[in-house]
Amino acid sequence: MSWFEKLLPSKIRTEESTEKKAIPEGLWHKCPACKSVLYRAELERNKDVCPKCNHHMRIGGRKRLDIFLDAGEREEIGENIAPIDILKFKDQKPYKDRIAIAQKNTGEKDALIVMRGAVHEVPVVVAAFDFRFMGGSMGSVVGERFVRGVDRAIQDKTPFICFSASGGARMQEALFSLMQMAKTSAALTHLADAGLPYISILTDPTMGGVSASFAMLGDVQIAEPRALIGFAGPRVIEQTVRETLPEGFQRSEFLLEKGAIDMIVNRDDLRASVSDLLAMLQHKSRPTTLHDANAE
Amino acid sequence: MNPDFLDFEQPIAELEAKIEELRHVDDTEINLSEEIRRLEAKAQTLTQSIFSKLSSRQIAQLARHPCRPYTFDIINLIFTDFQELHGDRTFGDDFAIVGGIARFDGKPIMVIGHQKGRDTKENIKRNFGMPRPEGYRKALRLMKLAEKFHLPIITFIDTPGAYPGIGAEERGQSEAIARNLFEMVKLRTPIICTIVGEGGSGGALAVGVGDRVLMMQYATYAVISPEGCASILWKSADKAPEAADAMGITATRLRELELIEQIVPEPIGGGHRDFETVANNIAEALRDNLRELRLESADSLLEKRYQRLMRFGQYTETESD
C-alpha cells in the first residue's frame, strides 16, 4: 500500500475495492459506435480501434505513450508531482476524495503523463492525457508537468508533442486551473523561440480550457477520426442558441472542413505521420525505420 | 422592487425613495431638512452595514450589477482623446469587445475591454459582453498595433465568458483564445489588466495575461460561473452560493492566493453608486503600476511576465517514490 493510500479513510478504500470486483475485465468488448462484439485481445492489437468501423476508442495516457513511442529507452518527466487541495474544495464530495479515487482507479497521480523517448528514432518529449482521471481535467499538476515537458524538450533540443483528451479546466482547483491555460501557453512561446516543433494531437474529447490553450497552438494540428473538439460543450451551446446542432458538429471532420486543423490521422498511422513530419520540420532525412511502419 | 437595486440592496432603495419623496414636498410650513439629514445618515449606516458582510454570491451579483460602470464609462472618465478602432480584418467587428487609442495623463495608450449593454437593444448588439472569435482577434490586432508603436496596453475585463454559439465554434473560438494567451506572453510592451466586473473564465483570460492583474473590490474572477459550477458539481444551479464560496471568486480571496496583484477599492455601496470615485481609483492604480512598468526594459518585462505565470500552481513534489 502506498503512503497515499494509507492516508485514506478506510471507507474509501473498501468502496473502491468492491467496485473493482464488480466489473471484471471481460474477454469481449462491444464497440460503442457499431455495436460489434469484439475480442479484446484483437482490439488491443488494433490499438483500441474497432476493426469493423474504425471507431477510435478512448485510451489511457500511459497506454497512449506506450503505443506511440519506440520500444527503446523512455524516461518519465515530472512523475513525482502530485495534486494537493489548497482550497479545501468540497462539492458533493471533497476534492481530496475525488483525487484519491481517480488515483486508485487509474494508477496515475494526475491526468497528464509526460515522457522523453523517440518515435521512429526521432527523439521527442510527449505528453498524453488520461481522460479517466477526472475527465482529463487540467489542474496545477497537469500545467506543471506540461511546462516541465516543454522545458525538457528545449533543453534536449527535441520537438514536443501533446495528445489531448480533456473536458477542460479542473473546477475543483478554481482559478488555479484557469491560470494553467496561460502557463502552458507561455511555455510554448519558449519552445517556439528555440525553433522546435510542437505537434498537437487532438483526441476524443478535447474541450474547454485545454482546447482554448495549448491544444490549439500546434505548429501542426492533427486529430484522430471523429474526435469531439471544441470550446463550449454541445449541450451548453444547444441551451444557449436553442437550436439543434448540425450533424457532425465539433467532430474532427467538421474542424478539418472549417480550417481549424491540418489533418485527420488514424491512430495506427500516427507514428509514421508524426515522425516524418518532425524529420522534415527539422531538416532530417526520412526515419530509416519508417518503411517498416506497415509491419508494426 | 426597484430593478436597479439587487435583492440585498432593497432596504437602501426604500430609504432613498423616502428621502427623494421628502425632497419633493413643497410645504414650506414644516422644515424637512432635519428629517432628510437624519434619513441620509441612516441610509449611510445601513449601506455600510450591508456591505461589510457581503457573501461571495452577493459580490458576484454586484459584479453583474446592471448599473455597474462598464468599459466605455471608465474610458470616458479616465482617458482623453479616445478613438475607437474596429474589426479583426478577417471576418467582422465584434461589439462585445471594444478598443482604441487614447491618452492617459497626456500619454498615448491602447485600451481594450469587454463592453456590455445598458438596455436590451444594446445588449443584443454587444451580445451581453460575450465575445466571438473575431472579438479576440480584433483585440489581438490592437495589441500588436500597440506593441509596434510602443503603447502600453490597458485592458478592462467584464464578461460572463466567451460566447458558446455555433458560429463562434465554426470560426475557432478555442484557437482565438489560445492565440491571445500565447501572443500576450510575448508582447514587448507593458500590459495591465483590470477585472472591473465579471471575470468569466477563458473569455476573460483571453485579454487577461499581463504584467499586473488588478481587480475591482466587487469584481469576480473564476474558471466557471458559480451557477455553471453548481449545476455540474452539485447537479443543481441553486447551489450557486456554495459554489461561489468554494471556488473563491472574490478579489480578497484571490489576492490572498496571490493570483492577482492588487485590489482597487470601490465606494461604499459599490461602484455603481459613484462612477467618479471608481474612475479615480482605477486611474490611480493604473498610474502607479504604469510608472513602475515603464522603467523596465522589454526583456525584463517579458521575463517577469513569464515567471509570474510559472508561479501559478499548487502541487507537491516528492524526491522519489
Interface residues (C-beta under 8 A of the other chain):
Chain A: E79 N80 I81 A82 P83 I84 I86 L87 F89 K90 D91 Q92 S140 V141 G143 E144 V147 A169 M171 Q172 E173 A174 L175 F176 S177 L178 M179 Q180 M181 A182 K183 S185 A186 L188 T189 H190 G208 G209 S211 A212 S213 F214 A215 M216 L217 I229 G230 F231 A232 G233 V236 I237 T240 V241 E243 L245 P246 F249 Q250 K258 G259 A260
Chain B: A162 Y163 P164 G165 I166 A168 E169 E170 R171 G172 Q173 S174 E175 I177 A178 R179 L181 F182 V185 K186 S201 G202 L205 A206 G208 V209 Y221 A222 V223 I224 C229 I232 L233 W234 K235 E242 A243 A246 M247 G248 I249 L254 L257 L259 Y306 L309 M310 F312 G313 Q314 Y315 T316 E317 T318 E319 S320 D321
